[in-house]
Amino acid sequence: MPYCPYTDGDLGLADTNLEHIIPLSLGGVGAFQIPVCKTANSTVGSLIDGAMSTDFLTMTKRDRYNVRGHSNTEPVFVAKYCSDPAGTPLRVALGQRSGLEVWSPRDRGYIRDERAKTINVTFSVDADIALRFVAKVALSAGYFAYGELFRRHVKHREFRMIMNHRPPDIDEIRSMEALVDDRFSGTQSDQLQRFRAMCKAAEPNSLVGLVPGHDRFTVFVGILGDYVGLINVPATTAGFPNEGAFRWGHVLVPQKGSGLSRFSFEDALLKLAELLPPSKP
């Protein structure tokens, strides 16, 4: 019976479908999937994957590299709550290939007159969605790479709590042992700098890093070259593999046209070192 990391339960095959760990709209590939609960997959797809795919910062990268999802729709940033100087509601769409388009709901058509020259644009960035996405990827990628070791020996309940986080749950979130770092933190420890640099080096591909420590398990995620965040939870890792493709951890890089590349964390660090400029004496 398949195990679903999103629900932490065993399911009948008929109750599951395949989940893209990194969705196609964020650089995923067919080789990077696991079976999960159908209902949970639908919820995660709309509330987390969908929100991450339309996040303003992510959309700029999707637009740059023309990264499309299942619908094969061209990635275009849409700001719905805009207006002209007179306060008339407008909707603005901006893409590298389609250019700037201004839609007037009142006129039910695109406008190209003086009203399109001065527009008040409003957009927002969801501060929580990046870490909720990292938690979702941590659950599915952790089980994809480490299987029952991840299920039995990592405190994945905390990933699930972050993935399902809502503001009323803040007291429960504060009680967790998880350590987190998000894309806006500016934290500059040596380890975090390596994680961020590794995500950047993968551009235009996405990347998932899984790093078992002595008594913790770390997951960091990059989307199309941008570091998204990190979550570190308690774990008992004595029995985890630490050789070959799992030496010091495991790195997964989905690549359009060539499938899924997998490296040991040691090899990924060596590849990163080759890309970095030599340090000054």
Secondary structure as the mmCIF struct_conf table of DSSP 4:
data_model
#
loop_
_struct_conf.conf_type_id
_struct_conf.id
_struct_conf.beg_label_comp_id
_struct_conf.beg_label_asym_id
_struct_conf.beg_label_seq_id
_struct_conf.end_label_comp_id
_struct_conf.end_label_asym_id
_struct_conf.end_label_seq_id
STRN STRN1 TYR A 3 CYS A 4
TURN_TY1_P TURN_TY1_P1 PRO A 5 ASP A 8
STRN STRN2 GLY A 9 ASP A 10
HELX_RH_3T_P HELX_RH_3T_P1 LEU A 13 ASP A 15
STRN STRN3 THR A 16 HIS A 20
BEND BEND1 ILE A 21 ILE A 22
HELX_RH_3T_P HELX_RH_3T_P2 LEU A 24 LEU A 26
TURN_TY1_P TURN_TY1_P2 GLY A 27 GLY A 27
TURN_TY1_P TURN_TY1_P3 GLY A 30 ALA A 31
BEND BEND2 PHE A 32 PHE A 32
STRN STRN4 GLN A 33 CYS A 37
HELX_RH_AL_P HELX_RH_AL_P1 LYS A 38 VAL A 44
HELX_RH_PI_P HELX_RH_PI_P1 GLY A 45 ASP A 49
HELX_RH_AL_P HELX_RH_AL_P2 GLY A 50 THR A 54
HELX_RH_AL_P HELX_RH_AL_P3 PHE A 56 TYR A 65
TURN_TY1_P TURN_TY1_P4 ASN A 66 ASN A 66
TURN_TY1_P TURN_TY1_P5 HIS A 70 SER A 71
HELX_LH_PP_P HELX_LH_PP_P1 THR A 73 PRO A 75
STRN STRN5 PHE A 77 SER A 83
TURN_TY1_P TURN_TY1_P6 PRO A 85 ALA A 86
STRN STRN6 PRO A 89 GLY A 95
TURN_TY1_P TURN_TY1_P7 GLN A 96 SER A 98
STRN STRN7 GLY A 99 SER A 104
TURN_TY1_P TURN_TY1_P8 PRO A 105 ARG A 108
STRN STRN8 GLY A 109 TYR A 110
BEND BEND3 ASP A 113 ASP A 113
HELX_RH_3T_P HELX_RH_3T_P3 GLU A 114 ALA A 116
TURN_TY1_P TURN_TY1_P9 LYS A 117 LYS A 117
BEND BEND4 THR A 118 THR A 118
STRN STRN9 ASN A 120 ASN A 120
TURN_TY1_P TURN_TY1_P10 ALA A 127 ASP A 128
HELX_RH_AL_P HELX_RH_AL_P4 ILE A 129 TYR A 146
TURN_TY1_P TURN_TY1_P11 GLY A 147 GLY A 147
HELX_RH_AL_P HELX_RH_AL_P5 GLU A 148 HIS A 153
STRN STRN10 VAL A 154 VAL A 154
TURN_TY1_P TURN_TY1_P12 HIS A 156 HIS A 156
HELX_RH_AL_P HELX_RH_AL_P6 ARG A 157 MET A 163
TURN_TY1_P TURN_TY1_P13 ASN A 164 ASN A 164
HELX_RH_3T_P HELX_RH_3T_P4 PRO A 167 ASP A 169
HELX_RH_AL_P HELX_RH_AL_P7 ILE A 170 ARG A 174
TURN_TY1_P TURN_TY1_P14 SER A 175 SER A 175
STRN STRN11 LEU A 179 ASP A 182
TURN_TY1_P TURN_TY1_P15 ARG A 183 PHE A 184
HELX_RH_AL_P HELX_RH_AL_P8 ASP A 190 ALA A 201
TURN_TY1_P TURN_TY1_P16 ALA A 202 PRO A 204
BEND BEND5 ASN A 205 ASN A 205
STRN STRN12 LEU A 207 PRO A 212
BEND BEND6 HIS A 214 ASP A 215
STRN STRN13 ARG A 216 ILE A 223
TURN_TY1_P TURN_TY1_P17 LEU A 224 GLY A 225
STRN STRN14 ASP A 226 PRO A 234
STRN STRN15 ALA A 235 ALA A 235
TURN_TY1_P TURN_TY1_P18 ALA A 238 GLY A 239
BEND BEND7 PHE A 240 PHE A 240
BEND BEND8 GLU A 243 GLU A 243
HELX_RH_3T_P HELX_RH_3T_P5 GLY A 244 PHE A 246
TURN_TY1_P TURN_TY1_P19 ARG A 247 TRP A 248
BEND BEND9 GLY A 249 GLY A 249
STRN STRN16 HIS A 250 GLN A 255
TURN_TY1_P TURN_TY1_P20 LYS A 256 SER A 258
STRN STRN17 GLY A 259 SER A 264
HELX_RH_AL_P HELX_RH_AL_P9 PHE A 265 LEU A 275
BEND BEND10 LEU A 276 LEU A 276
HELX_LH_PP_P HELX_LH_PP_P2 PRO A 277 LYS A 280
#
